[in-house]
Amino acid sequence: MTDAFLTDALTGDTFSARPSGIFLVVEARVTNGGDQAESLVSPKTLDADGREYEVSGEADVILANDRPCVFERLNPGATKTCRFVYDIPAGNDGSGWSLQADELGIFGETATIALQK
């Protein structure tokens, strides 16, 4: 993970989006250490109580030209910087949140990474 921040709106070249709560934007570098191309899967984010949140589809459209990763395939040895956006409940400051990502490939391990405020 290279960055994480909260924002109340996203604006792209053509579209803009407002969350029902607040957007949590997480930037991460993804590397395919395997020996075949793998599809990138969006990680989940977990709040301090362990509740899971999926990537916001609307926000992914806004960021389509800015580090897209959804539905892309990553070749062996390739690294890509991706942004993932989550619509989380308002009033959060990011305390106790984490990112849960699976290794590329069908039998990959799951890693949980704490997000720092």
N, C-alpha and C positions, 0 to 999 in steps of 0.2 A: 504494500500500500504506500502510495507516495503523497496523498493528500486527502483530507476530508473536511467538509465545511457545510454549514446550514445556510439556506437562502429561501426567501419567500416568493421568488419568481424566477423563471428561466425565459430568456428571449433568444430566438434564433434568427436566421435570415428572413424567414417567412412566417413562422409561428411563434407564439408565446404560450406559457402555461403557468397557472397558479395552482398550488397544491391545496388539498382540502385541509391540511395541517401545515407542515413546513417540509421543504425538500432537504434531504440529506444527500449530498453529492460526495461520492467516494471515487478517487482516482487510484488505479493500481496498474502495475506492470505485470503482464501475463507472459510466461515463457512456456513453450512446448518442448519439454525435455524428452519426449518420446521419439519413436522411429517412424511415425506416420502422422499425417495431417489429422487434427482433432477440431471438433466444433467447440466454440467458446460458449460457455454456459454462464449466465448471470448469477453471481453469488447472492445469497440472502443476507439480510442484516438482522441482528437480534438486539432487542432492547435489554435493559438491565434485568427484566423478569423472564427473559428467555423467549419472548414472543417473536415470531418470525415475520419479516416484511419482504415482499417481492419487489423487484425493480418496477418503477412506474413506466408503463408503456407510453403514455402521453409525453412524458419528459424525454424518453429515448428518441422520439420523433424530433423534438426540439434540438437535441444534441446529435442528430444524424450526421452532420458535417463536422462535428467536433469530437474526435476520438471514438468513432462508432465501433462496437464490438458484438452486438447482438446478431446472431445467426452467421457470424463469420467463421471461417476455418483458418486455423493457424498451422503452418507447415512446421516440420521438425526443426528444432533449433531456433525458430523465430521468436522474437519478443515484440509485444505490442502494448502500448499504454492505452488503457480503457477508462472511461468514466461510466459509473453506474449511479442512477438517481432513484431515490426512494421517497415516497410521500409518507411521512411519519406524523404522528399526532402533534398538534401545536403544543407549545409550552415546554418542549424538550430542549435541552442545551447540549445534547450529545453524551452526557455522562453515562457511563456504564454500557454503551453500545458497542457491538462488535460485528465484524464481517465474517461470514461463514462461507468458505469457498472450497470447492472440490478440485483435486488435481485433475488435469486433462486426462481423458481416457476412461474407459468403462470401469476399471478397477482402481481408480485413484483414491488417495486418502483425502479426508476432509480436514481442513485447518480452520481454526477460529482465531481471528486477529482482533485485539482490542483497538477501538478507535479512540484516539486521544482528543481531548477538547482543544 
